[in-house]
């Protein structure tokens, strides 16, 4: 690819010519109800790691969701060196613990996923979520179309963070408070979960540091991001509950992140439809550049950027409102389903 402009024209042409198949239909599910696995390339071999509770009042513990929708309680498996209530403990324990979890998932039994409460796979990160801005050229272009100040596409990934309290469950409501923001927007993203920590990681070695992949929505308060607080991104990206994540983590060995289809639906209507192959900065480049002089740790979460189709760039602009159902899907990986819920005055 000779230039960024060539890349932009190619991806736009692919979309216009219908290179992506027809958008998938929204999974049928009630708000708050986990959606069973929808199928993937490896079928029953795929390991889907979750944090779950038998009900909303129960104690969270590690689990695995099989292809048949059964949830296996890994807290009973005696995984070596693993705190059975903490996903980061499993991640930090390394490959042997992961293989033990895989064996336990294959041989165990449990309830159907629709009957349990799924939390975010890492419900309470100890460090901010890293995120990448403008990683799909068409998303950069749609943002530029609404901005008075035009800029060149950056030569390096644009990094920011989301506060830890943004993390929300895959099927839990997203709070909407008119006293805080009335311009809540969607951003479907592939999330990378770091396995092996490190600093100054070489791009050629970067994928060896990935534990797995998940789905995230970088839900954003556009009025805060674009007009308040000096135009910086952190506050508008960091409202409590504005980072639904999950429903599970799929180990890196079980999925190829290079061409995954991302879909964002609001009330069943498709708003975003793209592929991770359109990412300008690929996962390995993101990890390498982020780790320059900055130590990554096991369990760190990296949101890799959103494709075009966000609400603020539409004509006229569209924003989420109470009662809306936002579904964030990466085909073959998983689906988030979050209702926008008004905060009582």
Long-range contacts (C-beta under 8 A, 24 or more apart in sequence): 4-137, 4-153, 4-280, 7-137, 7-280, 8-137, 8-138, 8-141, 11-136, 11-137, 11-138, 11-278, 12-138, 15-138, 15-274, 20-261, 20-273, 20-274, 20-275, 23-263, 23-270, 23-273, 24-261, 24-263, 24-329, 24-331, 26-265, 26-268, 26-327, 27-327, 27-329, 27-335, 27-337, 29-114, 29-337, 31-171, 31-173, 31-325, 31-337, 31-339, 32-171, 32-172, 32-173, 32-339, 33-114, 33-171, 33-337, 34-113, 34-114, 34-116, 34-118, 34-170, 34-171, 34-247, 35-171, 35-247, 35-334, 35-335, 35-337, 36-65, 36-69, 36-112, 36-113, 36-114, 37-65, 37-66, 37-67, 37-69, 37-334, 38-331, 38-332, 38-334, 38-335, 39-67, 39-332, 40-255, 40-332, 40-333, 41-255, 41-256, 41-332, 42-254, 42-255, 43-67, 44-68, 45-254, 46-250, 46-254, 46-255, 47-98, 47-101, 47-102, 47-105, 47-250, 47-251, 47-254, 48-247, 48-248, 48-249, 48-250, 48-334, 49-87, 49-90, 49-101, 49-121, 49-212, 49-248, 49-249, 49-250, 49-251, 50-118, 50-119, 50-121, 50-246, 50-247, 50-248, 50-249, 51-87, 51-118, 51-119, 51-120, 51-121, 51-122, 51-123, 52-116, 52-117, 52-118, 52-119, 53-116, 53-117, 53-119, 54-111, 54-116, 54-117, 55-116, 55-117, 56-117, 58-117, 59-85, 60-85, 60-119, 60-123, 61-85, 62-86, 62-87, 62-90, 62-101, 63-110, 63-116, 64-101, 64-102, 64-104, 64-105, 65-113, 65-247, 65-248, 66-105, 66-106, 69-112, 69-113, 69-114, 70-109, 70-110, 70-111, 70-112, 70-113, 71-110, 71-111, 71-112, 71-113, 71-116, 72-104, 72-105, 72-108, 72-109, 72-110, 73-108, 73-110, 74-101, 74-104, 74-105, 76-108, 77-101, 77-104, 77-108, 79-104, 87-121, 87-122, 87-249, 87-299, 88-122, 88-126, 88-298, 88-299, 91-193, 91-194, 91-195, 91-211, 91-298, 91-299, 92-298, 92-299, 98-251, 117-169, 118-169, 118-170, 118-171, 118-246, 118-247, 118-248, 119-169, 119-246, 120-167, 120-168, 120-169, 120-170, 120-244, 120-245, 120-246, 121-193, 121-214, 121-245, 121-246, 121-247, 121-248, 121-249, 122-167, 122-193, 122-245, 122-299, 122-301, 123-167, 123-169, 124-164, 124-167, 125-164, 125-167, 125-299, 125-300, 125-301, 126-164, 126-299, 127-164, 127-297, 127-300, 128-161, 128-162, 128-163, 128-164, 129-161, 129-162, 129-163, 129-164, 129-166, 129-167, 129-216, 129-243, 129-301, 129-302, 129-303, 130-159, 130-161, 130-290, 130-300, 130-301, 130-302, 130-303, 131-159, 131-160, 131-161, 131-162, 131-189, 131-218, 131-237, 131-302, 131-303, 131-305, 132-157, 132-158, 132-159, 132-281, 132-286, 132-302, 132-303, 132-304, 132-305, 133-158, 133-159, 133-160, 133-233, 133-305, 134-158, 134-305, 135-279, 135-280, 135-281, 135-286, 135-304, 135-305, 135-306, 136-274, 136-278, 136-279, 136-280, 136-305, 136-306, 136-307, 136-308, 137-278, 137-280, 138-278, 138-307, 138-308, 139-305, 139-306, 139-307, 139-308, 139-310, 141-308, 142-308, 142-310, 142-313, 143-313, 145-313, 146-312, 146-313, 153-280, 156-289, 157-281, 157-285, 157-286, 157-289, 157-290, 159-289, 159-290, 160-233, 160-234, 160-237, 161-234, 161-237, 161-238, 162-218, 162-234, 162-237, 162-238, 162-242, 162-243, 162-303, 163-234, 163-238, 163-240, 165-238, 165-240, 165-241, 166-219, 166-237, 166-238, 166-239, 166-240, 166-241, 166-242, 166-243, 167-243, 167-245, 168-241, 168-242, 168-243, 168-244, 168-245, 168-338, 169-244, 169-245, 169-246, 170-215, 170-244, 170-245, 170-246, 170-247, 170-334, 170-335, 170-336, 170-337, 170-338, 171-247, 171-336, 171-337, 171-338, 172-241, 172-244, 172-338, 173-241, 173-338, 173-339, 173-340, 173-341, 174-219, 174-241, 174-242, 174-244, 174-320, 174-326, 174-338, 174-339, 174-340, 174-341, 175-239, 175-240, 175-241, 175-242, 175-341, 175-343, 176-320, 176-321, 176-322, 176-340, 176-341, 176-342, 176-343, 177-342, 177-343, 178-342, 180-221, 180-239, 181-221, 181-222, 181-223, 181-224, 181-236, 181-239, 182-223, 182-319, 183-221, 183-222, 183-223, 183-312, 183-317, 183-319, 184-219, 184-220, 184-221, 184-222, 184-242, 184-319, 184-320, 184-340, 185-219, 185-220, 185-221, 185-222, 185-310, 185-311, 185-312, 185-319, 185-320, 186-217, 186-219, 186-220, 186-264, 186-266, 186-271, 186-272, 186-310, 186-311, 186-320, 186-326, 186-328, 187-217, 187-218, 187-219, 187-220, 187-264, 187-306, 187-310, 188-215, 188-217, 188-262, 188-263, 188-264, 188-272, 188-306, 188-307, 188-328, 188-329, 188-330, 189-215, 189-216, 189-217, 189-218, 189-262, 189-303, 189-304, 189-305, 189-306, 190-215, 190-216, 190-257, 190-260, 190-262, 190-276, 190-303, 190-304, 190-330, 190-333, 191-215, 191-216, 191-245, 191-301, 191-302, 191-303, 191-304, 192-257, 192-283, 192-286, 192-287, 192-301, 192-302, 192-304, 193-249, 193-299, 193-300, 193-301, 193-302, 194-287, 194-296, 194-297, 194-298, 194-299, 194-300, 194-301, 194-302, 195-252, 195-298, 196-298, 197-295, 197-296, 197-297, 197-298, 197-300, 198-291, 198-295, 198-296, 199-291, 199-292, 199-293, 199-294, 199-295, 199-296, 200-291, 200-292, 200-293, 201-287, 201-288, 201-291, 201-296, 202-288, 203-284, 203-285, 203-287, 203-288, 204-284, 206-283, 206-284, 206-285, 206-286, 206-287, 206-288, 206-291, 207-252, 207-283, 207-284, 207-287, 209-287, 209-296, 210-252, 210-283, 210-287, 211-249, 211-251, 211-252, 211-298, 211-299, 212-249, 212-250, 212-251, 212-252, 212-254, 212-255, 213-249, 213-250, 213-252, 213-255, 213-257, 213-333, 214-245, 214-246, 214-248, 214-249, 214-250, 214-301, 214-333, 214-334, 215-245, 215-246, 215-247, 215-328, 215-329, 215-330, 215-333, 215-334, 215-335, 215-336, 216-243, 216-244, 216-245, 216-301, 216-303, 216-328, 217-243, 217-244, 217-245, 217-264, 217-326, 217-328, 217-336, 217-338, 218-243, 218-303, 218-306, 219-243, 219-244, 219-320, 219-326, 222-311, 222-312, 222-319, 226-312, 244-328, 244-336, 244-338, 245-301, 245-336, 246-334, 246-336, 247-334, 247-335, 247-336, 248-334, 250-333, 250-334, 255-332, 255-333, 257-283, 258-282, 260-330, 260-331, 260-332, 260-333, 261-330, 261-331, 261-332, 262-307, 262-329, 262-330, 263-327, 263-328, 263-329, 263-330, 263-331, 264-309, 264-326, 264-327, 264-328, 264-329, 265-325, 265-326, 265-327, 265-329, 266-318, 266-320, 266-324, 266-325, 266-326, 266-327, 267-324, 267-325, 268-325, 268-327, 271-309, 271-310, 271-311, 271-318, 272-306, 272-307, 272-308, 272-309, 272-310, 273-307, 273-309, 274-307, 274-308, 274-309, 276-304, 278-307, 279-304, 279-305, 281-305
